[in-house]
Amino acid sequence: MASESLYQTHQPIYDVVVIGGGPIGLSAAYEVAKAGKSVAVLEKNNFFNQAGSSGDLVRMFRTMYTEPYMARLAHEAMGMWDALERDCGDSLRLMSGLLNFGDPDYGEGGPEGTLKGPIKNLKDLEMAFKEYNKDEIEERYPFINLPETWQGLYAPDNGCINVQQLCRSLYRLAQDYGAHTHQYVSVTKIVPLQEDGRQLWEVFGTKHGSNDISFTAEKIVIACGAYVNHVVYPSFDFHLNLDIWEMVATYFSMNAGPRGTIFRSMWFQFANNNAHDRSQLFYGFPALPWGPLNVARIAVDAATNRINDPKKRKNSVINAVDIEDTREFVQKHVSGVDSTVPAFSLSCLQTNVFDNMFVLDFIPEEYLKGGAKDSVAIFTAGWAMKFVPLLGIALKDMVLHGDSKYKRKEFSILRKNQEGTQSIISPGPVPDEDPVVMDRMNLRATTKGPQTQAGGSSMRAMVSVA
């Protein structure tokens, strides 16, 4: 352990230190502070930055899931969003609904499940929905040239998340309840500490890249998304096998009238890869009240650039192939949207593991180097924005009460695929060459269909817990 005399130590000893100041970390800090406990949030960049997965204007809040347990979690999260909006005194969502449409025979394996799979879950949860044929879809939305056999599924209990308002509201609420927030703190290592008979953690890092700093806490939450291995490996000598997508978001100008273009809700297209093995999973949003006028986000739900460490990100380049895939889709299948060139584009880091699901668990005891069991909670991976309030509650319950009903076996850090060939934890540092990418390349050479989205989804597999 580094000498404490070299570090500026912040007192008092916190009940919880949260590493990562994005929506999940801020939600955890908000819940811990609201419970009356002391908490500090450490963010390596400035808050509300573009370096992770939350720098854009909008994300989906959706309840249409193929997996029954995810549908139940999304249904339960609806009330948590309502409670969060009441506490911050502002609306954080535009509940416009969601239209899923496309090939009704699209199989399992995509990142958003299947087109028809959510119907049973919607019925079981007594949630409203309506089915459309191809003509009804084109009548209600500005889509054109859809195959005759395509179908649609619309559900009203879905909406657009105002990401920037969400982050700022959580930040303000966490501070109002007593949380301490620290930006430009890059955590380098967490180390177990014994003090007056108490089992604690010392969090070492740098401030503004040079000034040494440390924090002390009883419990730790690691919620730094794609950057998780920058903390996990130096602290516990293992890394998570991450498949990080550099996802491209493109915004296109729409006809402002006369006979203007309107997307009445969010939408998602389900279709198999094209003849060039490029993903045909596309999604979009309506023009946003908090965004530019007559501009809508339309993008491919895939990523050509896939890495295992944020250090490998193409910081100055947005993938032109992903932009062109989307532009061609708009040109062929969307009326009243200018496909000449996007109004603007950006990228974010979408973190995944082998099955596209969350990692929500404690660091296993054998890696804690003498630290207290169940004292370091971790969250990363998966499409999590729609679950921000629920995950904040889950992480709070884990570090304050030792468990959470949301810490499911499907989210275990120790899970493997059914064959036992893929896992989340591996010893040592992140490898220079990403083995996940190599496995995916080999898989594409021998397999066809939605399991092999080019630059798209990983195969969603059944999992077992070691």
Disulfide bonds with the S-S distance in Angstrom:
none
